[in-house]
Structures are given as C-alpha cells and as structure tokens.
C-alpha cells in the first residue's frame, strides 16, 4: 500500500464492508447498542459474584467525587481501619481535604524548585516541557502520601470537611496551573538564586491564599471529641494534627515499601527504581520502587489480607472494567470478535508503546482463596456506594496479572534477599517514564 490512500483503495474498503453480512449486522447493532454491551462476555459475567473467602471490610466506602485524589483516599482508607477500632466507632474518616491542601501547597513548592534547578535548560528541553505539562495535578503515589502524613499529620474529617472545590478540583487546578506556569516564566527570567527564592516566596503566598479560598485553611489545633459505638462520650481536648496522627495511626507507614511489576526488558527484577522529579515534599525520601514478579505481589497481598490488613495498590483501572456491574476480568469484553481483529500487546509491550500506565489507586479488602490460590479479589474503591456491592468491586485474578502495577506492603513481609535490595542505589528513570504515572 502506498503512503497516501487513493480513491481506488478507499473504494475497495467500502466494497469489502458492504459485501460482508457480518459487518452489516454489526453496523445495525451499534446504532442501537453501545459497543461495550455488544462486546461484553456474558459467560464471564455469570461466573462472577462478590463473595470472597477472606473478607475484611465491614465499613462504608468513601467518595472522591470529581477529583483525582484516589491515592489519598486509598491511603487514608487503609489508616482509618485501625483508627476506627481504637475509637470504637463503626465508620470513621480522616480529612481528605486536609491532605489535599498540603499536597497542593507542597507540590507547588516542589514544582518551583524544579523550575529553578532546570533554569539553565531550554524551555523545549524534554524534562522542562514535562514539568510544565501539568505542574499540579491531583494524582499521586504511596510515598507521596506518607511524606504528607509524616510532615503535616492528620485531622478527622469534622475538623476540615469537604468543600465544593475539594470534591470538584478542575477550576481550582486550572487557576493553580496558570499561576505556576506564570511563576515558571518569572523564575526563568531571574539570574541570581536569592532573587529567585524571594520570587518563589511571593508565589507561594499567592498559592496559599488561593488554596484557602477553595479548600479552607488547615487547622493548627482542634478540639477532638466523639461518641463511640456504645454511646460513650470521649474528649481528647485540644490537639494538633501531628498529635492526632501519632495517636490514631496504628500502622507503621514509614516501614511500608512499594513493589511494582514492570515486565519490560529495560526494567530487571530485583532492582530498585526512582523517577526524576517525581514527588511532592522537598527533602522527603524519594519515591522508590522495587521491581518484582507479579506472583510475589499477589502472594504478599494475599498474606496481608489473610493476616487482617488491607492492601494499598495501583492499577490501570479502565481496562476490561464494567462500571455498572463493578467487575474486572482480563477477558470481560471481547472487542477482537466485534472488530474482527486482534489486540495482541502484552503488559510489557503496552508499557513500551504508551498503551498503559497506573491510573488509579484503591484498597484490597478481601480475597477468595481456592486451595490456597487467589481466584478473585475484593476492592474498596473511592467512587461512592452506588455501583458494585455498595461500592466494593470484584476483580478476577486474571485481571490482577495484566493490569495491577503496584502495592505497598510492610518491608518485613519481603524475603530477606529482597529486603536487602531495597538499600541499593535506585536506577533513575526519566521524568516522563510511564512508571512515574500518578494515580488519580
């Protein structure tokens, strides 16, 4: 075939389509039914239900609404389990808005520092262009969550509740992006570091004001009192976010490590990786991954659930997903048969060719084991309770291998040889590498 499509070639395509009865039937079908309903494999659907042999959740799901805060929600959902037990309450939520405020503020500083550091490069330099492409989105990673908790502590949702802008961040983010790109221009036009730092301070004052208007001002102290499940009244008195976190975070979050499954040839297993300019809090420990086989990730997730602890994880959420049913399966939709073609990229090839990356973080709260092997997984999502099993989704194990990328687990859960590898100097990936994607 020549580079350009000729009239004759176009006519041949039309003739082939018109002469094929299957295509004509399909064309009639799609005018009446969404393509996903045509491709849905009903046998897969009828083989799934929401029951699992090992179930942890007996609480209500949360709702990030029109925001990309899934990584914050998943992290706080993990921590609230222990807090609720300690408080003797059925349902408890830390303030997601509180961490959103500080993430935005810290990330603005992180971005401006990166602009100062790369000031000698051309604006079309690929790293600079990457930084400018999205200075302050909503997404994030486990290590970024831990950095916020470590520096700013936590507060209950009652101390800093949701606002319209925390639940729908688009307008706020648009304003922040404009200010930060404008600030980047200013900083790149200044030659001496002292003047750059002074200008950065002015910019951050403006950012803080904008965030306070949209989200409210984070409390420095608050009066904490509550009524437990037995109707008993408790009052801790005035407390700070750091004191509250120290009292009610029952998991050693600093001891958690991130494991990823990156099957690309360029990413050997047993090696640690970091991504250039990935983070939110300056001087916090870098975002570091240990690349391992997917079967080990499954085993560690399974063991954690069986021992009574949910698991934070990241995945490419929209693949082979039914939002109406709350199901994931690697072959939930047979688009190949619908289109009479093949979709043959494996997980590694999808990463190489920019067809996949981590897009969402959630919590494993159950696993269905048959003869000690996982058959399906129960997932606490942060999309409200209207879908799936009151907001808890079901993932067949086939989907896990194909589309889960990352989990956070206790370092002590790893085999001794892999624990030792965590101390290796990480390989630095480019800022635009797909493994630097921020879950939202």
PyMOL commands that set and color helices and strands:
alter all, ss='L'
color gray80, all
select helices_A, chain A and resi 7-19+21-30+35-39+42-46+70-87+96-117+126-133+142-152+157-159+164-167+170-188+193-215+241-248+253-255+294-306+335-339+347-352+397-403+411-413+416-421+434-436
alter helices_A, ss='H'
color red, helices_A
select strands_A, chain A and resi 54-55+222-227+233-239+256-260+272-275+288-291+311-315+321-322+327-328+360-370+373-380+392-396+404-410+427-429
alter strands_A, ss='S'
color yellow, strands_A
deselect
rebuild
show_as cartoon
